[in-house]
Amino acid sequence: MVLLTRGTCTICARVAARLAELAGEWDFTLTLTDVDNAAADGDPALRAEYGDRLPVVLLDGREHSYWEIDEERLVADLNR
């Protein structure tokens, strides 16, 4: 699972903390990707696509939710 974030985003920090808790409960790996850092490193695509609606949860490379975690749906999808 990937969480797209921005360093100045307080919502991103809250969602990252909750996903870290869920990772411990449901045994998945969480990767944080700062879209601004990715753009600075030469890959502006994530910031262009998702930059105005962060945080974004990507599950298996596809957008699962944004701004908030849909925990019920996330757990159901993790169980599949």
PyMOL Python script that loads the backbone (N, CA, C, O; Angstrom):
from pymol import cmd

cmd.read_pdbstr("""\
ATOM      1  N   MET A   1       0.849  -1.159   0.000  1.00  0.00           N
ATOM      2  CA  MET A   1       0.000   0.000   0.000  1.00  0.00           C
ATOM      3  C   MET A   1       0.898   1.226   0.000  1.00  0.00           C
ATOM      4  O   MET A   1       1.942   1.252   0.652  1.00  0.00           O
ATOM      5  N   VAL A   2       0.474   2.237  -0.741  1.00  0.00           N
ATOM      6  CA  VAL A   2       1.223   3.481  -0.834  1.00  0.00           C
ATOM      7  C   VAL A   2       0.313   4.613  -0.384  1.00  0.00           C
ATOM      8  O   VAL A   2      -0.857   4.676  -0.763  1.00  0.00           O
ATOM      9  N   LEU A   3       0.859   5.498   0.422  1.00  0.00           N
ATOM     10  CA  LEU A   3       0.158   6.719   0.797  1.00  0.00           C
ATOM     11  C   LEU A   3       0.890   7.878   0.151  1.00  0.00           C
ATOM     12  O   LEU A   3       2.063   8.120   0.436  1.00  0.00           O
ATOM     13  N   LEU A   4       0.196   8.594  -0.720  1.00  0.00           N
ATOM     14  CA  LEU A   4       0.756   9.784  -1.337  1.00  0.00           C
ATOM     15  C   LEU A   4       0.522  10.948  -0.399  1.00  0.00           C
ATOM     16  O   LEU A   4      -0.601  11.176   0.050  1.00  0.00           O
ATOM     17  N   THR A   5       1.579  11.684  -0.103  1.00  0.00           N
ATOM     18  CA  THR A   5       1.527  12.728   0.908  1.00  0.00           C
ATOM     19  C   THR A   5       2.219  13.999   0.418  1.00  0.00           C
ATOM     20  O   THR A   5       2.749  14.069  -0.690  1.00  0.00           O
ATOM     21  N   ARG A   6       2.188  14.982   1.285  1.00  0.00           N
ATOM     22  CA  ARG A   6       2.943  16.227   1.112  1.00  0.00           C
ATOM     23  C   ARG A   6       3.430  16.594   2.507  1.00  0.00           C
ATOM     24  O   ARG A   6       2.687  16.467   3.481  1.00  0.00           O
ATOM     25  N   GLY A   7       4.661  17.042   2.604  1.00  0.00           N
ATOM     26  CA  GLY A   7       5.272  17.332   3.897  1.00  0.00           C
ATOM     27  C   GLY A   7       4.526  18.339   4.752  1.00  0.00           C
ATOM     28  O   GLY A   7       4.586  18.258   5.979  1.00  0.00           O
ATOM     29  N   THR A   8       3.837  19.272   4.151  1.00  0.00           N
ATOM     30  CA  THR A   8       3.139  20.319   4.901  1.00  0.00           C
ATOM     31  C   THR A   8       1.685  19.975   5.181  1.00  0.00           C
ATOM     32  O   THR A   8       0.937  20.816   5.680  1.00  0.00           O
ATOM     33  N   CYS A   9       1.278  18.771   4.874  1.00  0.00           N
ATOM     34  CA  CYS A   9      -0.133  18.363   4.967  1.00  0.00           C
ATOM     35  C   CYS A   9      -0.421  17.704   6.318  1.00  0.00           C
ATOM     36  O   CYS A   9       0.048  16.596   6.583  1.00  0.00           O
ATOM     37  N   THR A  10      -1.185  18.381   7.165  1.00  0.00           N
ATOM     38  CA  THR A  10      -1.508  17.815   8.477  1.00  0.00           C
ATOM     39  C   THR A  10      -2.474  16.639   8.372  1.00  0.00           C
ATOM     40  O   THR A  10      -2.411  15.709   9.175  1.00  0.00           O
ATOM     41  N   ILE A  11      -3.354  16.677   7.397  1.00  0.00           N
ATOM     42  CA  ILE A  11      -4.257  15.542   7.191  1.00  0.00           C
ATOM     43  C   ILE A  11      -3.441  14.316   6.785  1.00  0.00           C
ATOM     44  O   ILE A  11      -3.721  13.201   7.225  1.00  0.00           O
ATOM     45  N   CYS A  12      -2.433  14.533   5.945  1.00  0.00           N
ATOM     46  CA  CYS A  12      -1.560  13.430   5.520  1.00  0.00           C
ATOM     47  C   CYS A  12      -0.901  12.763   6.718  1.00  0.00           C
ATOM     48  O   CYS A  12      -0.822  11.536   6.786  1.00  0.00           O
ATOM     49  N   ALA A  13      -0.433  13.566   7.654  1.00  0.00           N
ATOM     50  CA  ALA A  13       0.233  13.017   8.845  1.00  0.00           C
ATOM     51  C   ALA A  13      -0.739  12.189   9.673  1.00  0.00           C
ATOM     52  O   ALA A  13      -0.374  11.129  10.182  1.00  0.00           O
ATOM     53  N   ARG A  14      -1.970  12.661   9.810  1.00  0.00           N
ATOM     54  CA  ARG A  14      -2.976  11.930  10.586  1.00  0.00           C
ATOM     55  C   ARG A  14      -3.325  10.612   9.897  1.00  0.00           C
ATOM     56  O   ARG A  14      -3.418   9.574  10.552  1.00  0.00           O
ATOM     57  N   VAL A  15      -3.516  10.649   8.588  1.00  0.00           N
ATOM     58  CA  VAL A  15      -3.850   9.437   7.840  1.00  0.00           C
ATOM     59  C   VAL A  15      -2.675   8.449   7.875  1.00  0.00           C
ATOM     60  O   VAL A  15      -2.886   7.245   8.020  1.00  0.00           O
ATOM     61  N   ALA A  16      -1.452   8.947   7.745  1.00  0.00           N
ATOM     62  CA  ALA A  16      -0.274   8.079   7.803  1.00  0.00           C
ATOM     63  C   ALA A  16      -0.190   7.369   9.149  1.00  0.00           C
ATOM     64  O   ALA A  16       0.124   6.180   9.200  1.00  0.00           O
ATOM     65  N   ALA A  17      -0.465   8.076  10.230  1.00  0.00           N
ATOM     66  CA  ALA A  17      -0.424   7.466  11.555  1.00  0.00           C
ATOM     67  C   ALA A  17      -1.478   6.368  11.685  1.00  0.00           C
ATOM     68  O   ALA A  17      -1.204   5.303  12.239  1.00  0.00           O
ATOM     69  N   ARG A  18      -2.667   6.624  11.182  1.00  0.00           N
ATOM     70  CA  ARG A  18      -3.728   5.611  11.276  1.00  0.00           C
ATOM     71  C   ARG A  18      -3.405   4.400  10.401  1.00  0.00           C
ATOM     72  O   ARG A  18      -3.622   3.258  10.808  1.00  0.00           O
ATOM     73  N   LEU A  19      -2.886   4.653   9.203  1.00  0.00           N
ATOM     74  CA  LEU A  19      -2.516   3.527   8.338  1.00  0.00           C
ATOM     75  C   LEU A  19      -1.381   2.707   8.946  1.00  0.00           C
ATOM     76  O   LEU A  19      -1.338   1.490   8.768  1.00  0.00           O
ATOM     77  N   ALA A  20      -0.469   3.354   9.655  1.00  0.00           N
ATOM     78  CA  ALA A  20       0.601   2.621  10.332  1.00  0.00           C
ATOM     79  C   ALA A  20       0.007   1.691  11.394  1.00  0.00           C
ATOM     80  O   ALA A  20       0.463   0.560  11.557  1.00  0.00           O
ATOM     81  N   GLU A  21      -1.001   2.167  12.108  1.00  0.00           N
ATOM     82  CA  GLU A  21      -1.688   1.316  13.087  1.00  0.00           C
ATOM     83  C   GLU A  21      -2.364   0.137  12.392  1.00  0.00           C
ATOM     84  O   GLU A  21      -2.252  -1.006  12.835  1.00  0.00           O
ATOM     85  N   LEU A  22      -3.063   0.429  11.305  1.00  0.00           N
ATOM     86  CA  LEU A  22      -3.751  -0.634  10.571  1.00  0.00           C
ATOM     87  C   LEU A  22      -2.769  -1.633   9.979  1.00  0.00           C
ATOM     88  O   LEU A  22      -3.070  -2.824   9.905  1.00  0.00           O
ATOM     89  N   ALA A  23      -1.591  -1.161   9.554  1.00  0.00           N
ATOM     90  CA  ALA A  23      -0.570  -2.062   9.006  1.00  0.00           C
ATOM     91  C   ALA A  23      -0.151  -3.088  10.047  1.00  0.00           C
ATOM     92  O   ALA A  23       0.084  -4.253   9.725  1.00  0.00           O
ATOM     93  N   GLY A  24      -0.059  -2.652  11.291  1.00  0.00           N
ATOM     94  CA  GLY A  24       0.271  -3.590  12.357  1.00  0.00           C
ATOM     95  C   GLY A  24      -0.828  -4.596  12.617  1.00  0.00           C
ATOM     96  O   GLY A  24      -0.558  -5.755  12.932  1.00  0.00           O
ATOM     97  N   GLU A  25      -2.075  -4.154  12.484  1.00  0.00           N
ATOM     98  CA  GLU A  25      -3.218  -5.038  12.721  1.00  0.00           C
ATOM     99  C   GLU A  25      -3.451  -6.009  11.560  1.00  0.00           C
ATOM    100  O   GLU A  25      -3.810  -7.165  11.781  1.00  0.00           O
ATOM    101  N   TRP A  26      -3.248  -5.543  10.329  1.00  0.00           N
ATOM    102  CA  TRP A  26      -3.623  -6.316   9.147  1.00  0.00           C
ATOM    103  C   TRP A  26      -2.418  -6.805   8.354  1.00  0.00           C
ATOM    104  O   TRP A  26      -2.586  -7.383   7.280  1.00  0.00           O
ATOM    105  N   ASP A  27      -1.223  -6.587   8.852  1.00  0.00           N
ATOM    106  CA  ASP A  27       0.002  -7.118   8.266  1.00  0.00           C
ATOM    107  C   ASP A  27       0.184  -6.741   6.792  1.00  0.00           C
ATOM    108  O   ASP A  27       0.298  -7.611   5.928  1.00  0.00           O
ATOM    109  N   PHE A  28       0.209  -5.441   6.520  1.00  0.00           N
ATOM    110  CA  PHE A  28       0.559  -4.979   5.180  1.00  0.00           C
ATOM    111  C   PHE A  28       1.689  -3.969   5.302  1.00  0.00           C
ATOM    112  O   PHE A  28       1.914  -3.392   6.366  1.00  0.00           O
ATOM    113  N   THR A  29       2.384  -3.769   4.213  1.00  0.00           N
ATOM    114  CA  THR A  29       3.494  -2.827   4.172  1.00  0.00           C
ATOM    115  C   THR A  29       2.977  -1.486   3.680  1.00  0.00           C
ATOM    116  O   THR A  29       2.294  -1.410   2.658  1.00  0.00           O
ATOM    117  N   LEU A  30       3.303  -0.440   4.404  1.00  0.00           N
ATOM    118  CA  LEU A  30       2.903   0.913   4.043  1.00  0.00           C
ATOM    119  C   LEU A  30       4.130   1.677   3.574  1.00  0.00           C
ATOM    120  O   LEU A  30       5.150   1.723   4.262  1.00  0.00           O
ATOM    121  N   THR A  31       4.017   2.276   2.397  1.00  0.00           N
ATOM    122  CA  THR A  31       5.069   3.109   1.844  1.00  0.00           C
ATOM    123  C   THR A  31       4.524   4.522   1.704  1.00  0.00           C
ATOM    124  O   THR A  31       3.442   4.719   1.151  1.00  0.00           O
ATOM    125  N   LEU A  32       5.266   5.504   2.200  1.00  0.00           N
ATOM    126  CA  LEU A  32       4.879   6.903   2.061  1.00  0.00           C
ATOM    127  C   LEU A  32       5.641   7.515   0.899  1.00  0.00           C
ATOM    128  O   LEU A  32       6.855   7.348   0.790  1.00  0.00           O
ATOM    129  N   THR A  33       4.934   8.222   0.034  1.00  0.00           N
ATOM    130  CA  THR A  33       5.553   8.897  -1.092  1.00  0.00           C
ATOM    131  C   THR A  33       5.130  10.356  -1.075  1.00  0.00           C
ATOM    132  O   THR A  33       3.953  10.672  -1.244  1.00  0.00           O
ATOM    133  N   ASP A  34       6.088  11.234  -0.872  1.00  0.00           N
ATOM    134  CA  ASP A  34       5.830  12.674  -0.900  1.00  0.00           C
ATOM    135  C   ASP A  34       5.834  13.120  -2.358  1.00  0.00           C
ATOM    136  O   ASP A  34       6.853  13.009  -3.040  1.00  0.00           O
ATOM    137  N   VAL A  35       4.703  13.623  -2.837  1.00  0.00           N
ATOM    138  CA  VAL A  35       4.588  13.975  -4.255  1.00  0.00           C
ATOM    139  C   VAL A  35       5.492  15.144  -4.634  1.00  0.00           C
ATOM    140  O   VAL A  35       5.945  15.228  -5.775  1.00  0.00           O
ATOM    141  N   ASP A  36       5.757  16.046  -3.694  1.00  0.00           N
ATOM    142  CA  ASP A  36       6.651  17.164  -3.981  1.00  0.00           C
ATOM    143  C   ASP A  36       8.097  16.690  -4.117  1.00  0.00           C
ATOM    144  O   ASP A  36       8.828  17.167  -4.985  1.00  0.00           O
ATOM    145  N   ASN A  37       8.506  15.761  -3.269  1.00  0.00           N
ATOM    146  CA  ASN A  37       9.854  15.194  -3.378  1.00  0.00           C
ATOM    147  C   ASN A  37      10.005  14.410  -4.675  1.00  0.00           C
ATOM    148  O   ASN A  37      11.044  14.483  -5.330  1.00  0.00           O
ATOM    149  N   ALA A  38       8.973  13.664  -5.044  1.00  0.00           N
ATOM    150  CA  ALA A  38       9.022  12.910  -6.298  1.00  0.00           C
ATOM    151  C   ALA A  38       9.173  13.859  -7.486  1.00  0.00           C
ATOM    152  O   ALA A  38       9.934  13.583  -8.413  1.00  0.00           O
ATOM    153  N   ALA A  39       8.445  14.978  -7.455  1.00  0.00           N
ATOM    154  CA  ALA A  39       8.542  15.967  -8.535  1.00  0.00           C
ATOM    155  C   ALA A  39       9.937  16.579  -8.580  1.00  0.00           C
ATOM    156  O   ALA A  39      10.502  16.766  -9.657  1.00  0.00           O
ATOM    157  N   ALA A  40      10.490  16.889  -7.417  1.00  0.00           N
ATOM    158  CA  ALA A  40      11.832  17.469  -7.358  1.00  0.00           C
ATOM    159  C   ALA A  40      12.885  16.484  -7.870  1.00  0.00           C
ATOM    160  O   ALA A  40      13.927  16.887  -8.386  1.00  0.00           O
ATOM    161  N   ASP A  41      12.597  15.187  -7.720  1.00  0.00           N
ATOM    162  CA  ASP A  41      13.515  14.144  -8.195  1.00  0.00           C
ATOM    163  C   ASP A  41      13.288  13.798  -9.663  1.00  0.00           C
ATOM    164  O   ASP A  41      13.887  12.855 -10.180  1.00  0.00           O
ATOM    165  N   GLY A  42      12.429  14.555 -10.333  1.00  0.00           N
ATOM    166  CA  GLY A  42      12.243  14.364 -11.764  1.00  0.00           C
ATOM    167  C   GLY A  42      10.989  13.636 -12.194  1.00  0.00           C
ATOM    168  O   GLY A  42      10.818  13.355 -13.380  1.00  0.00           O
ATOM    169  N   ASP A  43      10.100  13.321 -11.250  1.00  0.00           N
ATOM    170  CA  ASP A  43       8.858  12.628 -11.596  1.00  0.00           C
ATOM    171  C   ASP A  43       7.662  13.462 -11.145  1.00  0.00           C
ATOM    172  O   ASP A  43       7.133  13.237 -10.056  1.00  0.00           O
ATOM    173  N   PRO A  44       7.225  14.426 -11.964  1.00  0.00           N
ATOM    174  CA  PRO A  44       6.129  15.305 -11.575  1.00  0.00           C
ATOM    175  C   PRO A  44       4.740  14.687 -11.755  1.00  0.00           C
ATOM    176  O   PRO A  44       3.747  15.329 -11.411  1.00  0.00           O
ATOM    177  N   ALA A  45       4.638  13.479 -12.275  1.00  0.00           N
ATOM    178  CA  ALA A  45       3.343  12.887 -12.614  1.00  0.00           C
ATOM    179  C   ALA A  45       2.428  12.713 -11.398  1.00  0.00           C
ATOM    180  O   ALA A  45       1.237  13.013 -11.484  1.00  0.00           O
ATOM    181  N   LEU A  46       2.955  12.242 -10.281  1.00  0.00           N
ATOM    182  CA  LEU A  46       2.113  12.032  -9.099  1.00  0.00           C
ATOM    183  C   LEU A  46       1.552  13.352  -8.585  1.00  0.00           C
ATOM    184  O   LEU A  46       0.373  13.438  -8.242  1.00  0.00           O
ATOM    185  N   ARG A  47       2.390  14.371  -8.531  1.00  0.00           N
ATOM    186  CA  ARG A  47       1.919  15.675  -8.059  1.00  0.00           C
ATOM    187  C   ARG A  47       0.882  16.240  -9.016  1.00  0.00           C
ATOM    188  O   ARG A  47      -0.113  16.823  -8.583  1.00  0.00           O
ATOM    189  N   ALA A  48       1.105  16.072 -10.304  1.00  0.00           N
ATOM    190  CA  ALA A  48       0.151  16.568 -11.298  1.00  0.00           C
ATOM    191  C   ALA A  48      -1.195  15.854 -11.180  1.00  0.00           C
ATOM    192  O   ALA A  48      -2.246  16.482 -11.311  1.00  0.00           O
ATOM    193  N   GLU A  49      -1.165  14.553 -10.935  1.00  0.00           N
ATOM    194  CA  GLU A  49      -2.396  13.761 -10.872  1.00  0.00           C
ATOM    195  C   GLU A  49      -3.129  13.900  -9.541  1.00  0.00           C
ATOM    196  O   GLU A  49      -4.354  14.023  -9.521  1.00  0.00           O
ATOM    197  N   TYR A  50      -2.395  13.882  -8.435  1.00  0.00           N
ATOM    198  CA  TYR A  50      -3.025  13.775  -7.118  1.00  0.00           C
ATOM    199  C   TYR A  50      -2.805  14.974  -6.204  1.00  0.00           C
ATOM    200  O   TYR A  50      -3.370  15.012  -5.111  1.00  0.00           O
ATOM    201  N   GLY A  51      -2.010  15.941  -6.610  1.00  0.00           N
ATOM    202  CA  GLY A  51      -1.557  17.007  -5.727  1.00  0.00           C
ATOM    203  C   GLY A  51      -2.618  17.834  -5.047  1.00  0.00           C
ATOM    204  O   GLY A  51      -2.366  18.386  -3.977  1.00  0.00           O
ATOM    205  N   ASP A  52      -3.807  17.941  -5.634  1.00  0.00           N
ATOM    206  CA  ASP A  52      -4.835  18.780  -5.020  1.00  0.00           C
ATOM    207  C   ASP A  52      -5.794  18.004  -4.129  1.00  0.00           C
ATOM    208  O   ASP A  52      -6.729  18.587  -3.580  1.00  0.00           O
ATOM    209  N   ARG A  53      -5.581  16.704  -3.974  1.00  0.00           N
ATOM    210  CA  ARG A  53      -6.489  15.927  -3.121  1.00  0.00           C
ATOM    211  C   ARG A  53      -5.758  14.957  -2.203  1.00  0.00           C
ATOM    212  O   ARG A  53      -6.236  13.852  -1.945  1.00  0.00           O
ATOM    213  N   LEU A  54      -4.627  15.368  -1.724  1.00  0.00           N
ATOM    214  CA  LEU A  54      -3.840  14.536  -0.808  1.00  0.00           C
ATOM    215  C   LEU A  54      -4.441  14.549   0.582  1.00  0.00           C
ATOM    216  O   LEU A  54      -5.079  15.528   0.968  1.00  0.00           O
ATOM    217  N   PRO A  55      -4.254  13.498   1.330  1.00  0.00           N
ATOM    218  CA  PRO A  55      -3.548  12.262   1.038  1.00  0.00           C
ATOM    219  C   PRO A  55      -4.383  11.323   0.167  1.00  0.00           C
ATOM    220  O   PRO A  55      -5.614  11.370   0.173  1.00  0.00           O
ATOM    221  N   VAL A  56      -3.685  10.473  -0.577  1.00  0.00           N
ATOM    222  CA  VAL A  56      -4.320   9.475  -1.433  1.00  0.00           C
ATOM    223  C   VAL A  56      -3.754   8.107  -1.066  1.00  0.00           C
ATOM    224  O   VAL A  56      -2.539   7.924  -0.981  1.00  0.00           O
ATOM    225  N   VAL A  57      -4.650   7.159  -0.852  1.00  0.00           N
ATOM    226  CA  VAL A  57      -4.250   5.778  -0.577  1.00  0.00           C
ATOM    227  C   VAL A  57      -4.307   5.011  -1.890  1.00  0.00           C
ATOM    228  O   VAL A  57      -5.338   4.979  -2.562  1.00  0.00           O
ATOM    229  N   LEU A  58      -3.182   4.391  -2.246  1.00  0.00           N
ATOM    230  CA  LEU A  58      -3.126   3.519  -3.412  1.00  0.00           C
ATOM    231  C   LEU A  58      -3.002   2.085  -2.924  1.00  0.00           C
ATOM    232  O   LEU A  58      -2.120   1.764  -2.129  1.00  0.00           O
ATOM    233  N   LEU A  59      -3.876   1.243  -3.398  1.00  0.00           N
ATOM    234  CA  LEU A  59      -3.844  -0.172  -3.042  1.00  0.00           C
ATOM    235  C   LEU A  59      -3.647  -0.950  -4.336  1.00  0.00           C
ATOM    236  O   LEU A  59      -4.446  -0.839  -5.266  1.00  0.00           O
ATOM    237  N   ASP A  60      -2.592  -1.727  -4.386  1.00  0.00           N
ATOM    238  CA  ASP A  60      -2.236  -2.475  -5.603  1.00  0.00           C
ATOM    239  C   ASP A  60      -2.115  -1.539  -6.800  1.00  0.00           C
ATOM    240  O   ASP A  60      -2.510  -1.889  -7.912  1.00  0.00           O
ATOM    241  N   GLY A  61      -1.568  -0.348  -6.565  1.00  0.00           N
ATOM    242  CA  GLY A  61      -1.314   0.600  -7.638  1.00  0.00           C
ATOM    243  C   GLY A  61      -2.513   1.407  -8.097  1.00  0.00           C
ATOM    244  O   GLY A  61      -2.397   2.219  -9.015  1.00  0.00           O
ATOM    245  N   ARG A  62      -3.654   1.197  -7.476  1.00  0.00           N
ATOM    246  CA  ARG A  62      -4.874   1.905  -7.873  1.00  0.00           C
ATOM    247  C   ARG A  62      -5.378   2.761  -6.723  1.00  0.00           C
ATOM    248  O   ARG A  62      -5.224   2.410  -5.553  1.00  0.00           O
ATOM    249  N   GLU A  63      -5.982   3.888  -7.072  1.00  0.00           N
ATOM    250  CA  GLU A  63      -6.514   4.788  -6.045  1.00  0.00           C
ATOM    251  C   GLU A  63      -7.622   4.092  -5.270  1.00  0.00           C
ATOM    252  O   GLU A  63      -8.589   3.587  -5.839  1.00  0.00           O
ATOM    253  N   HIS A  64      -7.450   4.081  -3.961  1.00  0.00           N
ATOM    254  CA  HIS A  64      -8.449   3.450  -3.093  1.00  0.00           C
ATOM    255  C   HIS A  64      -9.302   4.499  -2.401  1.00  0.00           C
ATOM    256  O   HIS A  64     -10.525   4.367  -2.350  1.00  0.00           O
ATOM    257  N   SER A  65      -8.681   5.525  -1.874  1.00  0.00           N
ATOM    258  CA  SER A  65      -9.416   6.600  -1.207  1.00  0.00           C
ATOM    259  C   SER A  65      -8.537   7.837  -1.134  1.00  0.00           C
ATOM    260  O   SER A  65      -7.324   7.763  -1.329  1.00  0.00           O
ATOM    261  N   TYR A  66      -9.152   8.957  -0.854  1.00  0.00           N
ATOM    262  CA  TYR A  66      -8.388  10.189  -0.679  1.00  0.00           C
ATOM    263  C   TYR A  66      -9.030  11.035   0.402  1.00  0.00           C
ATOM    264  O   TYR A  66     -10.213  10.891   0.709  1.00  0.00           O
ATOM    265  N   TRP A  67      -8.230  11.917   0.970  1.00  0.00           N
ATOM    266  CA  TRP A  67      -8.546  12.787   2.096  1.00  0.00           C
ATOM    267  C   TRP A  67      -8.784  12.011   3.388  1.00  0.00           C
ATOM    268  O   TRP A  67      -8.216  12.361   4.422  1.00  0.00           O
ATOM    269  N   GLU A  68      -9.590  10.992   3.354  1.00  0.00           N
ATOM    270  CA  GLU A  68      -9.871  10.167   4.528  1.00  0.00           C
ATOM    271  C   GLU A  68      -9.713   8.692   4.150  1.00  0.00           C
ATOM    272  O   GLU A  68      -9.751   8.337   2.972  1.00  0.00           O
ATOM    273  N   ILE A  69      -9.539   7.852   5.149  1.00  0.00           N
ATOM    274  CA  ILE A  69      -9.458   6.411   4.919  1.00  0.00           C
ATOM    275  C   ILE A  69     -10.863   5.831   5.017  1.00  0.00           C
ATOM    276  O   ILE A  69     -11.567   6.066   5.999  1.00  0.00           O
ATOM    277  N   ASP A  70     -11.264   5.093   4.026  1.00  0.00           N
ATOM    278  CA  ASP A  70     -12.504   4.331   4.097  1.00  0.00           C
ATOM    279  C   ASP A  70     -12.122   2.987   4.725  1.00  0.00           C
ATOM    280  O   ASP A  70     -11.894   2.002   4.024  1.00  0.00           O
ATOM    281  N   GLU A  71     -12.056   2.970   6.072  1.00  0.00           N
ATOM    282  CA  GLU A  71     -11.508   1.797   6.774  1.00  0.00           C
ATOM    283  C   GLU A  71     -12.304   0.529   6.508  1.00  0.00           C
ATOM    284  O   GLU A  71     -11.713  -0.536   6.326  1.00  0.00           O
ATOM    285  N   GLU A  72     -13.606   0.615   6.482  1.00  0.00           N
ATOM    286  CA  GLU A  72     -14.420  -0.580   6.261  1.00  0.00           C
ATOM    287  C   GLU A  72     -14.121  -1.180   4.888  1.00  0.00           C
ATOM    288  O   GLU A  72     -13.944  -2.391   4.761  1.00  0.00           O
ATOM    289  N   ARG A  73     -14.067  -0.344   3.878  1.00  0.00           N
ATOM    290  CA  ARG A  73     -13.757  -0.818   2.529  1.00  0.00           C
ATOM    291  C   ARG A  73     -12.309  -1.305   2.427  1.00  0.00           C
ATOM    292  O   ARG A  73     -12.029  -2.298   1.756  1.00  0.00           O
ATOM    293  N   LEU A  74     -11.399  -0.604   3.092  1.00  0.00           N
ATOM    294  CA  LEU A  74      -9.992  -1.000   3.068  1.00  0.00           C
ATOM    295  C   LEU A  74      -9.803  -2.386   3.670  1.00  0.00           C
ATOM    296  O   LEU A  74      -9.126  -3.231   3.085  1.00  0.00           O
ATOM    297  N   VAL A  75     -10.389  -2.617   4.817  1.00  0.00           N
ATOM    298  CA  VAL A  75     -10.264  -3.932   5.473  1.00  0.00           C
ATOM    299  C   VAL A  75     -10.877  -5.015   4.596  1.00  0.00           C
ATOM    300  O   VAL A  75     -10.317  -6.103   4.463  1.00  0.00           O
ATOM    301  N   ALA A  76     -12.021  -4.720   4.003  1.00  0.00           N
ATOM    302  CA  ALA A  76     -12.655  -5.702   3.108  1.00  0.00           C
ATOM    303  C   ALA A  76     -11.751  -6.017   1.927  1.00  0.00           C
ATOM    304  O   ALA A  76     -11.608  -7.179   1.547  1.00  0.00           O
ATOM    305  N   ASP A  77     -11.138  -4.987   1.343  1.00  0.00           N
ATOM    306  CA  ASP A  77     -10.251  -5.203   0.207  1.00  0.00           C
ATOM    307  C   ASP A  77      -8.968  -5.929   0.615  1.00  0.00           C
ATOM    308  O   ASP A  77      -8.431  -6.709  -0.171  1.00  0.00           O
ATOM    309  N   LEU A  78      -8.472  -5.690   1.815  1.00  0.00           N
ATOM    310  CA  LEU A  78      -7.280  -6.397   2.289  1.00  0.00           C
ATOM    311  C   LEU A  78      -7.572  -7.873   2.521  1.00  0.00           C
ATOM    312  O   LEU A  78      -6.675  -8.707   2.397  1.00  0.00           O
ATOM    313  N   ASN A  79      -8.793  -8.198   2.850  1.00  0.00           N
ATOM    314  CA  ASN A  79      -9.172  -9.587   3.097  1.00  0.00           C
ATOM    315  C   ASN A  79      -9.391 -10.385   1.818  1.00  0.00           C
ATOM    316  O   ASN A  79      -9.546 -11.605   1.870  1.00  0.00           O
ATOM    317  N   ARG A  80      -9.405  -9.714   0.677  1.00  0.00           N
ATOM    318  CA  ARG A  80      -9.615 -10.432  -0.594  1.00  0.00           C
ATOM    319  C   ARG A  80      -8.368 -11.084  -1.068  1.00  0.00           C
ATOM    320  O   ARG A  80      -8.368 -11.727  -2.117  1.00  0.00           O
TER     321      ARG A  80
END
""", "prot")
cmd.dss("prot")
cmd.show_as("cartoon", "prot")
cmd.util.cbc("prot")
cmd.orient("prot")
